[in-house]
């Protein structure tokens, strides 16, 4: 069953095919400052339901990951990246990471949180 999410002002809205069964907390400098808890999906499982013009993008260092945020309120909403599950970027298997804190009607405390040591990995 699809689940919806949105930024604070509502100008950036999205939906994913199902609720996450777990989320990831990354300790890298950007994720730590954003405070996001990430849930990962394939591009086919994600749909932006508002205008792409409402989305701004930040890319850091290698420019491998597109970190999107609402151009209105600034909430970090979703990111587009290669799959990193092997420790190296797999560009043939892109992923969309959504900030699960933005999901509507979802009990974030009901799913496990996996910590990734991004501070020391990248």
trRosetta pair geometry for C-beta under 8 A, 3 or more apart (Angstrom, degrees):
i j d omega theta_ij theta_ji phi_ij phi_ji
1 18 6.5 85 51 -113 48 71
1 19 7.8 7 72 -14 87 91
2 15 4.8 26 178 169 117 124
2 16 6.8 163 -150 82 71 35
2 17 5.9 -56 -97 -132 71 29
2 18 7.3 -71 -96 -66 31 38
3 15 6.6 165 82 -154 35 78
3 16 5.8 -15 58 59 86 85
3 18 6.7 49 -2 -178 105 18
3 19 4.9 83 -33 -75 153 72
3 103 5.7 14 144 -156 120 114
3 104 7.2 -174 178 58 81 74
3 105 7.4 -140 -147 74 96 92
3 106 6.1 65 -173 -69 140 122
4 13 6.8 -4 -172 -174 105 100
4 14 7.2 161 -153 89 61 41
4 15 4.7 -37 -98 -96 66 91
4 49 7.5 -32 -133 13 104 151
4 103 7.3 134 92 -151 37 63
4 104 5.0 -5 84 32 87 121
4 105 8.0 49 51 31 85 101
5 13 7.1 168 91 -153 47 58
5 14 5.5 -14 63 64 91 86
5 15 7.1 157 17 -93 71 40
5 16 7.4 23 1 -3 114 98
5 77 7.7 151 120 -156 116 86
5 98 6.3 130 43 173 158 129
5 99 7.6 168 165 74 148 74
5 100 7.8 -110 -100 -133 148 34
5 102 4.1 81 -178 115 113 92
5 103 4.4 -55 -87 -94 107 47
5 104 6.0 -170 -96 -9 43 76
6 10 5.3 15 165 -118 139 54
6 12 6.5 152 -154 90 66 56
6 13 4.3 -18 -100 -104 99 79
6 14 7.3 164 -82 20 52 63
6 102 6.2 -155 62 175 26 106
6 104 6.8 29 12 -45 92 110
7 10 6.7 -132 68 -43 75 17
7 11 6.4 -32 58 51 125 71
7 12 4.4 56 -8 53 121 99
7 13 7.6 -107 12 -66 74 52
7 69 7.8 98 -107 -173 134 60
7 70 3.8 41 -105 -43 174 145
7 72 7.3 138 103 62 144 100
7 73 5.3 161 148 56 119 121
7 75 3.8 168 -143 52 95 132
7 77 5.6 -59 -68 -81 100 111
7 102 6.5 -25 -84 -135 38 134
8 70 7.4 -146 34 44 76 157
8 73 4.4 -143 61 152 106 160
8 75 5.2 152 -6 -44 90 131
9 70 6.5 164 40 155 105 151
9 72 4.7 -96 64 112 154 129
9 73 4.0 171 -12 -38 110 124
9 75 7.9 -171 11 0 80 116
10 13 6.5 7 -166 -58 61 107
11 50 6.4 156 166 157 44 158
11 54 4.4 -160 152 -159 99 133
11 70 5.6 116 71 -158 102 114
11 71 7.2 -88 114 54 140 77
11 72 4.3 95 22 8 152 141
11 73 7.1 157 26 -2 111 95
12 48 7.6 -51 -162 -149 80 100
12 50 5.7 -146 -126 58 32 136
12 54 5.1 -171 -73 120 77 116
12 55 5.7 99 -113 -82 123 82
12 68 7.8 175 -157 144 149 111
12 69 7.9 -165 5 166 168 31
12 70 4.1 -139 3 -96 127 93
12 71 7.8 122 -50 13 117 69
12 72 7.6 -172 -16 27 92 103
12 75 7.2 -156 54 69 125 105
12 77 5.1 -83 127 -82 139 160
13 48 7.6 115 85 -167 51 57
13 49 4.7 -54 104 68 99 103
13 50 4.6 100 34 -25 85 112
14 46 6.5 -9 -179 -169 122 87
14 47 6.4 161 -160 86 74 48
14 48 5.2 -41 -101 -108 93 48
14 49 5.9 165 -107 6 28 87
14 50 7.8 -78 -56 15 59 88
14 77 6.8 125 -4 171 130 116
14 78 6.4 37 -12 -32 171 139
14 98 6.7 -150 96 -123 142 126
15 46 7.7 161 87 -153 45 46
15 47 5.3 -9 59 60 86 98
15 49 5.8 53 -6 -36 97 127
16 19 7.9 119 86 -86 113 26
16 20 7.8 18 102 -50 154 81
16 39 7.3 -160 47 106 179 124
16 41 5.3 -148 -143 -62 117 159
16 45 5.7 30 -161 146 80 90
16 46 5.5 -18 -104 -99 79 65
16 47 7.7 175 -83 21 34 70
16 98 6.0 -119 -52 -3 134 157
17 41 7.0 148 20 -144 97 130
17 44 7.9 18 -43 118 135 72
17 45 4.1 -82 1 -150 118 85
17 46 7.8 -78 -16 -54 83 38
18 45 7.5 -52 18 -161 79 119
19 103 7.3 99 -127 -175 83 154
19 106 5.8 170 -131 -124 114 114
20 23 5.6 78 120 -69 149 79
20 39 3.4 -105 -77 -133 147 136
20 40 8.0 89 -119 28 118 47
20 100 5.7 -63 20 -107 144 134
20 103 8.0 -140 8 -48 102 158
20 111 6.0 66 104 -155 91 171
21 111 6.2 167 167 -135 27 116
22 39 7.6 152 89 -115 42 86
22 111 5.2 -171 -101 171 37 106
22 112 4.7 -19 -123 66 103 85
22 113 7.3 176 -169 -84 81 24
22 114 6.2 49 159 -13 123 105
23 37 4.2 42 149 159 140 103
23 38 6.1 147 -168 69 83 37
23 39 5.1 -58 -106 -68 82 80
23 100 4.8 -100 -107 23 135 155
23 108 7.2 -9 -4 -153 151 90
23 111 5.8 91 -6 106 91 125
23 112 7.7 -176 33 93 63 46
23 113 5.5 -23 75 -111 89 70
23 114 7.4 -173 94 25 38 75
24 37 7.0 154 67 -168 36 61
24 38 4.6 -30 61 64 94 96
24 39 7.6 156 13 -79 81 34
24 40 7.3 24 6 -24 126 105
24 97 7.9 -67 53 -140 118 121
24 113 7.3 135 -112 -163 18 64
24 114 5.1 -32 -108 71 72 93
24 115 7.6 140 -162 -101 65 19
24 116 5.7 17 -174 -10 114 114
25 31 7.4 150 -174 150 52 125
25 37 5.6 -33 -78 -113 80 77
25 38 7.7 163 -79 17 29 81
25 113 5.4 27 -12 178 111 113
25 114 7.2 177 24 83 70 41
25 115 5.1 -27 71 -105 98 69
25 116 7.2 177 84 22 45 72
26 31 3.8 59 77 65 102 171
26 32 7.6 -104 103 -44 68 68
26 36 7.9 3 34 77 96 94
26 38 6.7 22 -12 5 106 129
26 115 7.9 148 -92 -161 24 54
26 116 4.8 -22 -108 66 72 107
26 118 4.1 35 -177 -11 99 140
27 31 6.9 -41 -33 80 5 115
27 32 5.8 37 -158 -66 46 111
27 115 6.7 40 -36 -175 106 98
27 116 6.9 -157 10 89 80 55
27 117 5.6 -17 40 -134 127 41
27 118 5.1 169 59 44 59 80
27 119 4.3 -53 119 -19 103 104
27 120 7.9 11 87 4 121 77
28 31 5.0 77 55 20 85 103
28 32 6.6 -156 83 -10 36 93
28 118 3.1 -64 -41 128 91 122
28 119 5.7 -175 -97 -67 37 47
28 121 7.7 -75 -74 55 100 91
28 122 5.9 -4 -105 51 129 116
29 32 6.0 -59 -143 37 23 112
29 33 6.4 16 163 -13 61 111
29 119 7.1 101 -45 -111 63 76
30 33 6.1 -65 -150 40 27 104
30 34 6.1 21 156 -15 66 112
30 60 6.1 -143 -57 -18 141 160
30 67 6.7 -104 168 -90 144 164
31 34 5.6 -59 -142 42 31 109
31 36 5.8 -90 -149 50 78 97
31 38 7.5 -57 -132 -29 125 118
31 118 6.1 72 28 56 133 155
32 35 7.5 26 176 -68 29 49
32 119 7.4 39 -36 -72 136 106
34 76 4.5 -1 -153 3 127 159
34 99 7.5 -111 152 -108 122 128
35 101 7.4 15 121 -22 91 163
36 76 5.4 -86 -62 97 127 131
36 99 4.3 -88 -137 -121 110 97
36 100 7.7 111 -177 26 78 66
36 101 6.4 -130 -133 9 55 116
37 99 7.1 89 52 -161 52 59
37 100 4.9 -62 95 52 94 107
37 101 5.7 109 30 -42 95 90
37 108 6.7 106 70 -159 152 125
37 113 6.4 -70 -141 -121 122 109
38 79 7.5 -35 -122 30 124 118
38 97 4.2 -15 -157 -171 118 116
38 98 7.1 133 -150 62 62 36
38 99 6.8 -43 -94 -97 58 44
38 100 6.7 136 -145 -9 9 98
39 97 7.0 144 67 -155 34 62
39 98 5.4 -26 62 59 89 89
39 100 4.4 87 -15 -67 111 116
39 103 8.0 24 16 -45 143 134
40 95 4.9 -14 -163 -174 109 126
40 96 7.2 145 -153 75 57 44
40 97 5.2 -29 -95 -97 74 73
40 98 7.9 173 -87 15 26 70
41 45 3.9 -126 -175 85 115 122
41 46 4.9 134 94 -47 135 99
41 95 6.9 132 67 -162 35 73
41 96 5.0 -29 69 64 90 94
41 97 7.9 161 22 -87 71 27
41 98 6.7 20 7 -9 116 108
42 45 4.9 92 53 4 74 104
42 46 7.5 -162 89 -1 40 92
42 93 8.0 -72 -116 -170 94 77
42 94 7.5 94 -152 85 62 70
42 95 6.9 -64 -99 -113 40 56
42 96 7.3 35 133 16 11 93
43 46 6.0 -71 -148 43 36 104
43 80 7.8 39 -92 -130 102 104
43 94 5.7 27 -34 94 114 116
43 95 7.9 -148 -42 -129 70 15
43 96 5.7 111 -92 -28 54 115
45 96 7.5 -163 70 47 86 117
46 78 7.1 130 -160 -156 142 155
46 96 4.2 -53 -12 77 161 158
46 98 6.8 175 -116 -54 120 117
48 52 6.3 75 116 -83 154 76
48 55 7.2 -56 -141 -39 144 144
48 78 8.0 -134 -82 36 96 146
50 54 5.4 -27 126 36 119 146
51 54 5.0 103 76 -10 85 99
52 55 5.5 -55 -164 30 53 115
53 71 7.7 -61 146 19 54 150
54 70 6.4 -22 154 -145 92 74
54 71 5.6 -150 -175 30 42 106
54 72 6.6 -24 -160 -15 93 105
55 68 5.0 -11 -173 -165 115 117
55 69 7.3 135 -157 67 68 28
55 70 6.9 -58 -107 -106 53 38
55 71 6.4 170 -142 -23 2 98
55 77 7.1 -95 -123 49 101 142
56 68 7.1 145 77 -155 41 62
56 69 5.5 -30 66 68 91 80
56 70 7.3 27 19 122 91 14
56 71 4.3 118 -32 -85 103 83
57 66 5.2 -29 -155 -168 122 97
57 67 6.8 130 -160 70 62 49
57 68 5.4 -31 -98 -97 74 67
57 69 7.7 157 -91 21 28 71
58 66 8.0 132 64 -165 39 50
58 67 4.6 -34 68 72 89 106
58 68 7.9 177 21 -83 71 21
58 69 6.8 19 -2 4 108 114
59 63 4.3 45 157 -129 131 72
59 64 8.0 147 -158 32 104 32
59 65 6.9 164 -131 80 76 53
59 66 5.9 -35 -81 -105 97 55
59 67 6.9 164 -83 18 41 84
60 63 7.4 -180 63 -76 25 46
60 65 7.3 -10 39 62 87 98
60 67 7.2 24 -8 1 100 130
62 65 8.0 63 75 6 96 76
64 81 6.5 54 132 -140 86 90
64 82 6.6 -58 176 11 107 104
64 89 5.8 -107 -166 -95 139 154
65 79 5.6 6 178 180 107 119
65 80 7.0 164 -159 80 59 48
65 81 4.1 -10 -112 -92 90 110
66 79 6.3 162 84 -158 54 64
66 80 4.4 4 52 51 108 97
66 81 7.3 -165 27 -63 63 65
67 76 6.7 -33 176 -143 101 106
67 79 4.9 -19 -107 -106 56 103
68 76 7.6 119 88 -158 48 59
68 77 5.3 -53 106 62 96 99
68 78 5.2 0 56 67 118 69
68 79 6.4 -175 14 -87 78 42
68 80 7.3 55 -21 -7 112 90
69 74 5.8 2 158 -166 126 41
69 75 6.2 180 -158 88 85 36
69 76 4.8 -46 -97 -99 100 47
69 77 5.8 149 -118 3 36 86
70 73 4.9 13 95 47 135 79
70 74 6.1 -48 70 1 86 13
70 75 4.9 33 14 45 116 82
70 77 5.9 99 -41 -40 79 123
75 99 7.4 -150 161 70 95 157
75 102 6.6 113 157 -91 136 127
76 99 5.4 122 106 -62 85 147
77 98 7.3 -35 159 -146 60 72
77 99 5.8 -114 -148 19 20 116
77 102 6.3 -8 -129 -1 66 172
78 96 5.8 4 178 180 122 96
78 97 6.3 162 -161 85 66 52
78 98 4.7 -25 -105 -105 98 63
78 99 6.6 -121 -72 -3 49 78
79 96 7.1 161 79 -158 47 51
79 97 4.4 -3 54 55 99 103
80 94 6.6 -1 -173 -176 87 118
80 95 7.6 165 -152 86 45 47
80 96 5.7 -19 -99 -104 67 73
80 97 8.0 -157 -69 21 23 74
81 84 6.8 -18 135 -27 126 107
81 89 7.5 -108 172 -129 89 103
81 94 7.0 160 90 -154 30 73
81 95 5.6 -21 70 62 79 90
81 97 6.7 8 20 -5 114 110
82 89 3.9 80 71 -170 142 89
82 90 5.2 170 168 64 107 43
82 91 4.6 -60 -104 -83 129 49
82 92 8.0 49 -144 24 104 40
82 93 6.9 78 -168 71 72 64
82 94 6.0 -66 -107 -103 44 57
82 95 7.1 48 149 14 16 89
83 86 7.6 60 121 6 97 87
83 89 7.6 125 65 -158 44 47
83 90 4.2 -25 63 58 96 113
83 93 4.0 -15 -4 99 132 108
83 94 7.0 -147 -31 -111 77 9
83 95 5.2 106 -85 -29 66 115
84 87 6.9 48 175 -101 76 12
84 88 7.3 -175 -141 73 62 16
84 89 6.2 -25 -92 -94 77 55
84 90 7.4 -165 -72 13 28 84
84 95 7.8 -88 5 26 76 140
85 90 7.5 -28 36 9 82 131
86 90 6.4 84 23 -43 117 118
87 121 7.7 -121 -141 -163 85 120
90 93 4.6 5 118 40 117 102
91 94 7.2 13 -163 -68 45 79
98 102 7.2 -109 166 55 95 111
98 103 7.6 83 129 -62 125 96
99 102 4.9 65 92 -1 98 111
100 103 5.4 -18 -164 -10 59 119
100 106 7.1 -106 -177 113 89 146
100 108 6.1 134 131 -114 108 107
101 108 6.7 19 -101 -88 55 157
103 106 3.9 -2 116 23 124 144
103 108 7.4 143 51 -69 114 95
107 110 4.1 57 106 -7 112 119
107 111 7.8 140 99 -12 73 83
108 111 6.7 -67 -162 34 41 100
116 121 7.1 -51 162 11 92 149
117 120 5.0 -17 149 41 110 102
117 121 5.6 119 96 -26 77 103
118 121 5.4 -65 -123 45 35 108
118 122 5.6 -14 -165 19 77 107
